[in-house]
Amino acid sequence: MGLDDKIENKTQEAAGKAKQNVGEATDDKDLQAEGKGDQRSSNLKQAGEKIKDAFKK
């Protein structure tokens, strides 16, 4: 997993968490769901990169 990919995935995860928190604070269910989706997407990308790294070794 390249450093750029790690940074990008962590940034996406943090942005998703922020969206979720804003959605919870404003009672915006759509924004909450979008934030959770961003976090899931980021976590899946990170898992995929870890699997690729394991096969490279």
C-alpha positions in Angstrom: 0.0 0.0 0.0 1.6 3.2 -1.1 1.8 6.2 1.2 -0.4 8.3 -1.1 -3.1 5.6 -1.0 -3.0 5.5 2.8 -3.3 9.2 3.1 -6.2 9.3 0.6 -8.1 6.5 2.3 -7.6 8.1 5.8 -8.7 11.4 4.5 -11.8 9.9 3.0 -12.5 8.1 6.2 -12.1 11.3 8.3 -14.4 13.2 5.9 -17.0 10.5 6.1 -16.8 10.6 9.9 -17.2 14.4 9.8 -20.2 14.1 7.5 -21.8 11.6 9.8 -21.3 13.8 12.8 -22.7 16.8 11.1 -25.7 14.7 10.0 -26.3 13.5 13.5 -26.0 17.1 14.9 -28.4 18.5 12.3 -30.7 15.4 12.2 -29.9 15.0 8.5 -30.3 11.3 7.8 -29.1 11.6 4.2 -25.8 13.2 5.3 -25.4 10.6 8.0 -25.8 7.8 5.5 -23.5 9.5 3.1 -20.8 9.8 5.8 -21.2 6.1 6.8 -20.9 5.1 3.1 -17.7 7.1 2.7 -16.3 5.4 5.7 -17.2 1.9 4.5 -15.7 2.7 1.1 -12.5 3.8 2.6 -12.3 0.7 4.9 -12.9 -1.6 1.9 -10.1 0.1 -0.1 -7.8 -0.2 2.9 -8.6 -3.9 3.3 -8.0 -4.5 -0.5 -4.7 -2.8 -0.3 -3.6 -4.9 2.7 -4.5 -8.0 0.8 -2.5 -6.9 -2.2 0.4 -6.1 0.0 0.2 -9.6 1.6 0.5 -11.3 -1.8 3.5 -9.1 -2.8 5.5 -10.5 0.1 
